[in-house]
Amino acid sequence: KEAEKKQRLLEKQLNQAGVTVAEDIPYDIAKTEITRIAKRMGEIGSSEVTHKDKKIQAQLREEYFKLEQGMEKYNAALVLTDEYTAEQERIEREWEEGNADDNME
């Protein structure tokens, strides 16, 4: 009980400091959500989106803000997964192997 209270307090302090507390979200779900969110963010354009109808503009800006929060949440969870670490190591290894000859010169 006391540990849970302390954990909630620490999470609250981190959030107030602008630090996203990573949730335990599976790699596949996080990656899918990041792709979905990025697509929608691209459709909206930016947090400064303009529209001739100010009500629609406000709605789009609010949606974009919520998408940014979702992106932070899923990205924070994604980078902590073993699958993400393995994927990044594979990408780095492939890049180094593909550029080995250039690096020897």
For each residue, the residues with C-beta under 8 A, 3 or more apart:
1: 4 5
2: 5 6
3: 6 7
4: 1 7 8
5: 1 2 8 9
6: 2 3 9 10
7: 3 4 10 11
8: 4 5 11 12
9: 5 6 12 13
10: 6 7 13 14
11: 7 8 14 15 21
12: 8 9 15 16
13: 9 10 16 17
14: 10 11 17 19 20 21
15: 11 12 18 19 20 21
16: 12 13
17: 13 14
18: 15
19: 14 15
20: 14 15 72 73 76
21: 11 14 15 76
22: 76 77 79 80
23: 73 76 77
24: 77
25: 29 30 33 73 74 77 78
26: 29 30 81
27: 30 31 78 81 82 83 84
28: 31 32
29: 25 26 32 33 74
30: 25 26 27 33 34 74 75 77 78 81
31: 27 28 34 35 78
32: 28 29 35 36
33: 25 29 30 36 37 70 74
34: 30 31 37 38 71 74 75 78
35: 31 32 38 39
36: 32 33 39 40
37: 33 34 40 41 67 70 71 74
38: 34 35 41 42 71
39: 35 36 42 43
40: 36 37 43 44 63 67
41: 37 38 44 64 67 68 71
42: 38 39 45
43: 39 40
44: 40 41 49 60 63 64 67
45: 42 49
46: 49 64
47: 61 64 65 68
48: 61
49: 44 45 46 57 60 61 64
50: 57
51: 54 56 57 60
52:
53: 56 57
54: 51 57 58
55: 58 59
56: 51 53 59 60
57: 49 50 51 53 54 60 61
58: 54 55 61 62
59: 55 56 62 63
60: 44 49 51 56 57 63 64
61: 47 48 49 57 58 64 65
62: 58 59 65 66
63: 40 44 59 60 66 67
64: 41 44 46 47 49 60 61 67 68
65: 47 61 62 68 69
66: 62 63 69 70
67: 37 40 41 44 63 64 70 71
68: 41 47 64 65 71 72
69: 65 66 72 73
70: 33 37 66 67 73 74
71: 34 37 38 41 67 68 74 75
72: 20 68 69 75 76
73: 20 23 25 69 70 76 77
74: 25 29 30 33 34 37 70 71 77 78
75: 30 34 71 72 78 79
76: 20 21 22 23 72 73 79 80
77: 22 23 24 25 30 73 74 80 81
78: 25 27 30 31 34 74 75 81 84
79: 22 75 76 84
80: 22 76 77 84
81: 26 27 30 77 78 84 85
82: 27 85 86
83: 27 86 87
84: 27 78 79 80 81 87 88
85: 81 82 88 89
86: 82 83 89 90
87: 83 84 90 91
88: 84 85 91 92
89: 85 86 92 93
90: 86 87 93 94
91: 87 88 94 95
92: 88 89 95 96
93: 89 90 96 97
94: 90 91 97 98
95: 91 92 98 99
96: 92 93 99 100 103
97: 93 94 100
98: 94 95
99: 95 96 102 103
100: 96 97 103 104
101: 104 105
102: 99 105
103: 96 99 100
104: 100 101
105: 101 102
